[in-house]
Amino acid sequence: MDPRAGMNTPRADVRLVPGASAAERLNGLVGAVPAHFQQMVEEIKRGMVKPVTETSARLEKRNPAKRQARFYTLRVVPTLFGDRTLVREWGRIGSPGRLTIDWFDTLEEAERAFDRIERRKIGRGYRGLSFARGQ
C-alpha cells in the first residue's frame, strides 16, 4: 500500500492578507480545511479553547564522592490528537542527555506513570528542583 494514498486531495487556496486579524485569518480557513478540523476552527473563533498546561518535574542527583551529577526531567504533554505523552529526559548535568516519549490515551494514565517514575527516582537519591502540576 502506498503510504501517500489519500494525500492527493485538492487543497483550497487560502490567502493570508498581511495585517489581517486572527479572526479574519480563521474565517478564511473555514471551508478550506477538512470537515473534522472545522469544529476546532469554530471553537478557536469562539474562544472555547483552553490554555495548554502540563505537569513537569526536574530532579537532580549530585554525589561528588562518586562523581555523580545527573538530571531527570519528566513532562506530561498533550498531543494534537487529544492523547497525552510522558516525555522523559535524563543524563549527566551539562550534557544533552537521552530522550524517551511514552504515549497514553488519557491524562490519568500519563500522570500515574509520571508519579510512579518520580517516586522511583526520589527513592534512588534524586531531589526535586522544580515541580508544576497541570490541569
N, C-alpha and C positions, 0 to 999 in steps of 0.2 A: 504494500500500500504506500502510495506517495505521501510523505509527511506534509507536503504542501497542499494536499487536497482540500478543497473548500476555501482556500485563501485567495482565489482569484475572483472574489465577488467585487462588483463595481463599487467604487467609493464616490461619495458625493463631493462636489467641490465646495470646500468651506474656505471662505476668505476671512482672514483676521485683519480688521481695519486697525491701523496704528491709532492709539489713543482711545479705542473703544473700551467701554467699561466691561467688567467681568460678566455682568448680566447680559449685555449685548453680545458678547462672545458666546455665552451659553445659548442664547436664543438662536444663533447661527448654527449651533451644533445639533439642536433638536431636529430629527429627521435625517441628519447626516450620519448618525451613529446607529448601530444595530438596536433592535427593539428592546433587548434586555438591558441596555445601558440608558435608554430614555428615562426610565423611572429614576435612576440615580441622578441624571442631569436635572430632572424636575425637583428632586429632594435638595440638591445643592442650591437651586434657584430659590427655594422656599426657606432656606436656612435650617433645614432639618438635620443636616449632617453634624454630628458631634465631633469635638476635637479628639484626635488620637492620643491616647495615653498609654504608657507602657509601664510594666513592672521591671525594675532593674536593681542589680546589686553589684558592687565591686568589692572583691575580697583580696587580701594580700597575706602572704606568709613570708616573714623575714626571720632568718636564723643565721647570724654572722658566723657562728662557730661551725656550721655545716655549709657555709657559703650559699645559703638559700635566699633567693629574692624572687618570689613567684607571685603572679596575679591570676585571678579567675574572675571573669565578668559574665554575668547572666542577664539576659533581657528577654521578656515576653513581648513579642511584637505582632500586631495584626497584619494580615496579608490583604491584598486587593480582593481576594475571593471570600473573605469572611472568616477564614480559619485563623489559627494562631501558630506562631513559630517560637521556639525557645532557641535563642542564639547564645551559644557558649563560646567564649574565647579565653584561652589560657596560655601561659608561658612564663618566661623569665622577664622580670621588670626591665624595661628598656628595649625589649625585642618585640617584633610584630606579633609573635605568638601563633597559635593554631586556632582555627575557627570551625565550629560544627553547628549545623542548623537542624533542629528536630521539629517536625510538623505535627500539629494536633488539630482535632476537629473543633474543640471548644476551649474557651478561656480557662475553665475549671481544670481540664486535663493538663494544660500547659502550666498552670500555677501549681498544681500538685507536683509535677516533675521539677519545677523551679524550687519549691520548698524542700523536696527530698534531696536534691543535689546540694542546695545551700547548707542543709543540716549536716550532710556528709563532709563537706569541705570544712565547716567550722569544727567538726569533730576531729579533723586531721590537722588542726592548728592554724587554719586561716582565720583572719579577723576582718570584720566588715568595716569598710571605709565609707561607703555611701549606700543608701537604700531608698528606693522610691516604689510605692505601691500604686499601680494604675487602677482605673475603674472598669 
